[in-house]
């Protein structure tokens, strides 16, 4: 099993430039939505190095899609000429939460699907009740049998009205995909407006879908008969961009991240600036440097445009090097502090009580043996290892490889003393 050995920086921190990958959280729903099209769709700027994308390719092929990978150009071409299989097997989605997204696409296209409950990071309960209740409003019935959800719209998907009790990114994407080919008009309220969801809407509209915002978190969808294949460029990965910005924040370094829209990170950049980082922003790049001592912070995670829950573990790692007491309140997931015990192993002082984490900043961390348990905790532990004295061994880094393309090479590129061991 692959592990990373990282020796902390002695003096100067990271230096260099990173080109941001296409967003993993955007491309997975785009790939799932390809099922809705009868011909070929082309996706550009695809993070082909991430394991979740590789898994989704295998999943789509298992359902009957033809997938062509043009690796050098970071392009995926997906063609659907035959009817898809409607059974989504557990083995294809056991490690990937986004596997649940093919449910909405299959329902939208065929009015029926049988889907295993999906896996992914262990961040606490992430039920799909919102999805199922929404499908019910679209004339579907469902039941659970032997770990598989059987869903059927006997007389076809029909437009309806559904308001999400709580903002849900995958729920929003699933209901949109189920509605674009429906009979009649669908109104979805309290939807997610994350950039990745907006990218899905843009992609579907490019193929002929009729989706209009009638409020900040309300959309109206008029069902169409079919969608036409076209090309689409995936947006930059805001979580990856924030992760690499944190490498300079925690090591007193300097880094530039290109190919990212800074508007996707306004809340996060404000926090980094407030704790003592110098930030320069242009339309599609962000530069961060840090010379001063870090200040404490008090934040709450929330749906976009608030501070992203996916960025929180990395900020927690940075705050272990701050002066004073910082408080983080996690409002999205119940088990998002998986990196905390490993950071404590390195010498950090972090106290977890309910949804709040209190971090007492220190000037010294020490290298240690650590285990990553989910995608973002992997990068948080890497950050702490970079700022620690001595060498850290990070095991189970496959969690990080799910969502970070070329992680090892990018870290070496900016000067991290890192070795890969099997």
C-alpha positions in Angstrom: 0.0 0.0 0.0 1.5 3.3 -1.1 2.7 5.8 1.5 4.4 9.2 1.5 7.6 10.1 3.4 7.8 13.9 3.9 10.6 15.8 5.5 9.5 19.2 6.9 10.9 22.5 5.6 13.9 23.8 7.5 13.7 27.5 6.5 12.3 28.7 3.2 8.9 27.3 2.4 7.3 26.2 -0.9 8.1 28.1 -4.1 6.6 27.7 -7.5 3.5 27.6 -9.7 0.8 25.0 -10.0 -1.7 24.7 -12.9 -5.1 23.9 -11.3 -6.7 20.7 -12.6 -10.3 20.4 -13.8 -12.7 20.1 -10.8 -13.3 16.5 -9.7 -16.5 17.5 -8.1 -17.7 19.1 -11.4 -16.5 16.4 -13.9 -18.2 13.5 -12.1 -21.8 14.8 -12.5 -20.9 15.8 -16.0 -19.8 12.3 -16.8 -22.9 10.9 -15.2 -25.1 13.2 -17.2 -23.6 11.9 -20.4 -26.2 9.1 -20.1 -28.9 11.6 -21.0 -27.4 12.2 -24.4 -28.0 10.1 -27.5 -24.7 11.0 -29.3 -21.2 12.0 -28.3 -20.3 14.6 -25.7 -16.7 15.9 -25.3 -15.3 17.0 -21.9 -12.1 19.0 -21.8 -9.8 19.8 -18.9 -10.6 16.5 -17.2 -8.5 15.5 -14.2 -7.7 12.1 -15.6 -5.2 11.4 -12.9 -7.8 11.2 -10.1 -9.0 7.8 -9.1 -12.6 8.9 -8.9 -12.6 9.8 -12.6 -11.1 6.5 -13.4 -13.8 4.7 -11.4 -16.5 6.7 -13.1 -15.1 5.7 -16.5 -15.3 2.0 -15.5 -18.9 2.6 -14.2 -20.1 4.2 -17.4 -18.5 1.4 -19.5 -20.2 -1.2 -17.4 -23.6 0.5 -18.2 -22.9 0.5 -21.9 -21.3 3.9 -22.7 -18.3 4.0 -25.0 -15.6 6.1 -23.4 -12.5 7.4 -25.3 -9.7 8.9 -23.3 -7.3 11.4 -24.9 -4.7 11.6 -22.1 -2.3 14.2 -23.4 -5.1 16.7 -24.1 -7.1 15.8 -20.9 -10.2 15.0 -23.0 -13.0 12.4 -22.5 -15.3 11.5 -25.3 -18.4 9.6 -24.2 -20.8 8.1 -26.8 -24.1 6.4 -26.2 -25.5 4.5 -29.2 -27.1 1.6 -27.3 -29.6 1.3 -24.5 -27.8 1.4 -21.1 -28.0 -1.3 -18.5 -30.1 -0.2 -15.6 -28.2 -2.0 -12.8 -25.5 -0.1 -11.1 -23.4 -2.7 -9.2 -22.0 -2.1 -5.8 -18.4 -2.9 -6.9 -18.3 0.1 -9.1 -19.5 2.7 -6.6 -18.3 1.3 -3.2 -15.4 3.8 -3.0 -17.1 6.8 -4.7 -19.9 8.9 -3.4 -20.5 10.4 -6.8 -21.6 7.0 -8.1 -25.1 7.9 -6.8 -25.3 10.5 -9.6 -26.0 8.0 -12.3 -29.3 7.3 -10.6 -30.8 10.7 -11.7 -29.4 10.3 -15.2 -30.8 6.7 -15.7 -34.1 7.8 -14.3 -34.2 10.8 -16.6 -33.4 8.7 -19.7 -35.2 5.4 -19.0 -37.5 6.1 -16.1 -36.0 3.2 -14.2 -32.9 2.1 -12.4 -31.5 -0.2 -9.8 -28.6 1.3 -7.8 -26.4 0.1 -5.0 -25.9 2.6 -2.1 -22.6 4.4 -2.8 -19.4 4.7 -0.7 -16.8 7.4 -0.6 -15.2 9.2 2.4 -16.4 8.4 5.9 -17.6 11.9 6.8 -20.7 10.8 8.7 -24.2 10.2 7.5 -24.8 11.3 4.0 -28.3 9.9 3.4 -30.0 10.1 0.0 -33.4 10.6 1.4 -33.6 14.1 -0.2 -32.9 12.5 -3.6 -35.6 9.8 -3.1 -38.2 12.2 -1.8 -37.5 14.4 -4.8 -37.8 11.5 -7.2 -41.2 10.7 -5.6 -42.3 14.2 -6.5 -41.5 13.4 -10.1 -43.8 10.4 -10.2 -41.3 7.7 -9.1 -41.8 4.9 -6.6 -38.9 3.1 -4.9 -38.0 0.3 -2.5 -34.8 -1.1 -1.0 -33.9 -4.7 -1.6 -30.6 -6.4 -0.6 -28.7 -3.2 -0.5 -30.0 -1.9 -3.9 -32.5 0.9 -4.4 -35.1 0.0 -7.1 -36.7 3.1 -8.6 -39.4 3.2 -11.2 -41.5 5.9 -12.9 -44.2 3.6 -14.4 -45.8 6.3 -16.5 -42.7 8.3 -17.1 -41.0 11.1 -15.2 -43.4 14.0 -14.8 -42.6 17.5 -13.8 -43.3 18.5 -10.2 -42.3 20.8 -7.3 -39.7 20.0 -4.7 -38.0 22.0 -2.1 -34.9 20.6 -0.5 -35.1 20.6 3.3 -31.4 21.2 3.4 -29.0 22.3 0.6 -27.6 19.2 -1.1 -25.0 19.2 -3.9 -25.5 15.7 -5.1 -29.3 15.9 -4.5 -29.5 19.0 -6.6 -27.5 17.4 -9.5 -29.6 14.2 -9.3 -32.9 16.0 -9.4 -31.8 18.2 -12.3 -30.7 15.2 -14.3 -33.9 13.4 -13.6 -36.0 16.4 -14.7 -34.4 17.7 -18.0 -36.2 15.1 -20.2 -39.4 14.9 -18.1 -42.9 15.6 -19.2 -43.9 19.1 -18.1 -42.4 21.7 -15.8 -40.3 21.0 -12.7 -39.5 23.6 -10.0 -36.7 22.9 -7.6 -36.3 25.1 -4.5 -33.4 25.6 -2.0 -30.9 24.1 -4.5 -27.1 24.1 -4.2 -25.5 26.9 -6.1 -21.9 25.5 -5.8 -19.8 26.3 -8.9 -19.8 22.6 -9.8 -23.6 22.5 -9.9 -23.7 25.7 -12.0 -21.2 24.0 -14.4 -23.6 21.0 -14.8 -26.5 23.4 -15.5 -24.3 25.2 -18.1 -23.4 21.8 -19.7 -27.0 20.6 -19.9 -28.2 23.9 -21.3 -25.5 23.6 -24.0 -27.1 20.4 -25.1 -30.6 21.9 -25.3 -31.9 21.6 -21.7 -34.3 24.4 -20.6 -33.2 25.4 -17.1 -33.8 28.9 -15.7 -33.1 30.5 -12.4 -36.2 32.2 -11.0 -34.6 33.0 -7.6 -31.2 32.7 -5.9 -31.8 29.0 -5.1 -34.8 28.2 -7.3 -34.8 26.9 -10.8 -37.5 26.0 -13.3 -36.9 23.2 -15.7 -39.0 22.6 -18.9 -38.6 19.0 -20.1 -37.2 18.5 -23.6 -37.4 15.5 -25.9 -33.6 15.0 -26.2 -30.2 16.5 -25.6 -27.6 17.1 -28.4 -24.0 16.2 -27.9 -21.5 19.1 -27.7 -18.1 20.1 -26.1 -17.6 21.5 -22.7 -14.6 22.6 -20.6 -14.6 21.6 -17.0 -14.1 24.4 -14.5 -11.0 24.6 -12.3 -10.9 22.7 -9.0 -11.4 25.3 -6.2 -10.6 22.8 -3.5 -7.4 21.8 -5.1 -6.4 25.4 -5.6 -7.1 26.2 -1.9 -5.1 23.1 -0.8 -2.0 24.3 -2.7 -2.4 27.9 -1.5 -2.3 26.4 2.0 1.2 24.9 1.3 2.6 28.4 1.2 0.5 29.6 4.1 1.8 26.9 6.5 5.5 27.0 5.4 6.0 30.7 4.9 6.4 30.1 1.2 5.1 31.6 -2.0 3.0 29.9 -4.6 0.9 30.8 -7.7 -2.1 28.7 -8.7 -3.2 29.3 -12.3 -6.4 28.2 -14.2 -8.7 28.9 -11.3 -11.5 31.5 -11.1 -10.9 33.4 -7.9 -14.6 34.1 -7.5 -15.0 30.4 -6.5 -12.9 31.0 -3.4 -13.9 34.4 -2.1 -14.9 33.3 1.4 -11.7 31.1 1.7 -9.4 33.8 0.4 -10.8 36.3 2.9 -10.0 33.9 5.8 -6.4 33.4 4.5 -5.9 37.1 4.2 -7.3 37.8 7.6 -4.9 35.3 9.3 -1.9 37.0 7.7 -1.4 35.8 4.1 -0.6 38.2 1.3 -2.9 37.4 -1.7 -2.8 38.7 -5.3 -5.7 37.8 -7.5 -6.2 38.1 -11.2 -9.1 36.7 -13.3 -7.7 33.1 -13.5 -4.9 32.9 -11.0 -4.2 33.4 -7.3 -0.8 34.1 -5.7 -0.2 33.7 -2.0 2.8 34.5 0.1 3.3 34.6 3.9 6.1 36.2 5.9 4.3 37.3 9.1 3.1 35.1 11.9 -0.3 33.7 11.4 -3.3 35.0 13.4 -6.1 33.0 14.9 -9.5 32.6 13.1 -13.1 31.8 13.8 -15.1 30.3 11.0 -18.2 28.2 10.2 -18.5 26.0 7.2 -21.6 26.5 5.0 -22.9 25.9 1.5 -21.5 28.1 -1.3 -20.9 31.1 -1.2 -19.8 30.3 2.4 -16.6 28.7 3.5 -16.5 25.2 1.9 -16.5 22.1 4.2 -14.0 20.5 1.8 -11.5 23.3 2.5 -11.9 23.1 6.3 -9.4 20.3 7.1 -6.6 22.1 5.3 -7.3 25.4 7.1 -7.3 23.4 10.4 -3.8 22.2 9.6 -2.6 25.8 8.8 -4.1 27.1 12.1 -2.0 24.7 14.1 0.9 27.2 13.3 -1.1 30.3 14.3 -0.8 32.5 17.3 -3.7 32.2 19.8 -6.9 30.2 19.8 -8.9 29.4 16.7 -12.4 27.9 16.5 -13.9 26.1 13.6 -17.6 25.1 13.5 -18.4 22.3 11.0 -22.0 22.7 9.8 -22.2 20.2 6.9 -20.8 16.9 8.0 -20.7 15.2 11.4 -17.3 13.5 11.0 -15.2 16.0 9.2 -12.4 16.2 11.8 -10.7 12.9 10.8 -7.4 14.7 10.4 -7.4 16.1 13.9 -6.0 13.0 15.8 -3.1 12.7 13.3 -2.3 16.4 13.7 -2.3 15.9 17.4 0.1 13.1 16.9 2.5 15.7 15.4 2.1 17.9 18.4 -0.9 20.1 17.6 -3.4 21.0 20.3 -6.9 20.4 18.9 -10.0 19.8 21.0 -13.2 18.5 19.4 -16.5 19.1 21.1 -19.6 18.3 19.0 -19.4 20.3 15.8 -16.7 22.6 17.0 -12.9 22.3 17.0 -10.7 24.5 19.1 -7.1 24.9 17.9 -4.4 26.3 20.1 -1.7 27.4 17.7 1.9 26.3 18.2 5.1 27.2 16.6 6.4 23.6 16.5 5.2 20.4 15.0 7.1 17.1 14.9 7.3 14.5 12.3 5.2 11.3 13.0 3.7 8.2 11.5 0.2 9.0 10.4 -2.8 7.4 8.6 -5.1 9.3 6.3 -8.8 8.3 6.4 -10.5 10.4 3.8 -9.7 12.6 0.8 -9.2 16.0 2.4 -7.7 14.7 5.6 -4.9 13.4 3.5 -3.9 16.8 2.3 -4.3 18.3 5.8 -1.8 15.7 7.1 0.5 16.5 4.2 0.4 20.2 5.2 1.3 19.5 8.8 4.1 17.2 7.7 5.5 19.9 5.5 5.6 22.3 8.5 6.9 19.8 11.0 10.5 19.2 12.2 11.7 15.8 11.0 10.1 13.2 8.7 6.5 12.0 8.7 5.2 8.8 7.2 1.7 9.1 5.8 -0.1 5.9 5.1 -3.3 5.2 3.1 -2.6 8.1 0.7 -4.8 6.4 -1.8 -7.6 8.5 -0.2 -5.9 11.6 -1.5 -5.3 10.1 -4.9 -9.1 9.9 -5.3 -9.3 13.6 -5.7 -5.9 15.2 -6.4 -4.4 14.7 -9.9 -0.6 14.3 -10.0 -0.4 14.9 -6.3 3.1 13.5 -5.8 4.6 15.3 -8.8 3.0 18.6 -7.9 4.3 18.5 -4.4 7.8 17.8 -5.6 7.5 20.6 -8.2 7.0 23.2 -5.4 9.9 22.0 -3.4 8.4 19.5 -0.9 10.9 16.9 0.2 8.7 13.9 -0.5 9.4 10.2 -1.3 6.9 7.6 -2.4 7.1 4.1 -0.9 5.0 1.0 -1.5 
